[in-house]
């Protein structure tokens, strides 16, 4: 095991949490906050989420269940908002750091509202937690295959299992905790994992999304416990993270040594299509040749991608979530509809017999070249063959919305408004968007009020 000298990453983390964040980096944090909270508002409209938020007995509190008219305590709000945030599959993420933003923002927002914090504290907490989580998630990603081989069920849901650190740290900072308490919240969160026994994305059970909510709730409670005087385990920090450090080697230490210098929050991606990120590079490639494709004359569509994307090769989708995780459906639906939006994953769209027939002609192939560059780049190539034998093909190296393939600030803001309008309507969406973009100049409760119905 690593020696104490090899655990400089903990000292680097503690020092980083006590330092200020530059304004230009906080601007990136504002975008992440706006992205996740707008996704949660849209996700509240999904049938299961709507029923649970309306029918669940909730403790009293001042924290918004966004997209509804209810408020509750911070833990319950984190549970419901965390589930809603990932449901539409429209929230941002990081290529090598996973889906950390959802838990970070939801947990930070819950405690910022509960403690009537200003939005600047919320954004600071989100950025600092984001930086920690992307680094830890990147290291844990290396262990995923080993865990899956050792267990008969999938241990790690990428939206939630290891993101308890995020809401704990973001929440503690947002609620105004001192440096010592923030450090204890970090230790408590780092020794928690909400374990998903199985990730039923192909089945599409709505319960899948609640793992993210339970993770956000656990992180919030860790921050509250730290504020009440509970200490985290130093021994657990060694036992859990020393093996990760050994697997990743010196790169693990370096990633924490550059905290405050290298900002991963500036290297994220934003989604402009509400589906699993693994579908986006194939979709980007198909979009590039759409004018050359006759959907009525397609013999086959061959997709070449990294292994994780190839897992999404099924055409027996039956639910909103299973459709969002089916590359055959996403590509077939795009050829039928063009721009994909939330209604393209509702029952009527999923049942379209012509789209189903086309989806069955989509085939996934593992490409070693794309595997070598994953997860730094999530790339794919698409080849469409027509019934007359003609073929067209295109490659997408960086999926649309990646920080290296970003359509611009105006497009991102327009996306936020469109997502909000799905639940709030156009006029309310514009008001809510204004609060989100001005979050550093208002209070968390101002934002919460704008996001409720």
Secondary structure, DSSP 8 states (H G I E B T S, - for coil): ---GGGGHHHHHHHHHHTS---HHHHHHHHHHHHHHHHHHHHHTTSHHHHHHHHHS-----SEE-TTSS-EE-HHHHHHHHHHHHHHTS-S-BBTTTBSHHHHHHHHHHHHHHHTT-BHHHHHHHHHHHHHHHHHHHHHHHTTHHHHHHHSSS----TTTTTTHHHHHHHHHHHTT--HHHHHHHHHHHHT-----S---TTTT-GGGGHHHHHHHHHHHHHHHHHHTT----HHHHHHHHHHHHHHHTHHHHHHHHTTTTS-GGGG-B--SSSS-THHHHHHHHHHHTGGG--GGGEEEEEEEE-HHHHT-------SHHHHHT-HHHHHHHHHHHSS--GGGGSHHHHT-HHHHHHHTTEEEEE-HHHHHHTTT---EEEEEEETTS-EEEEEESS-TTBTTS---HHHHHHHHHHHHHHHH-HHHHHHHHHHHHTGGGSBHHHHHHHH--
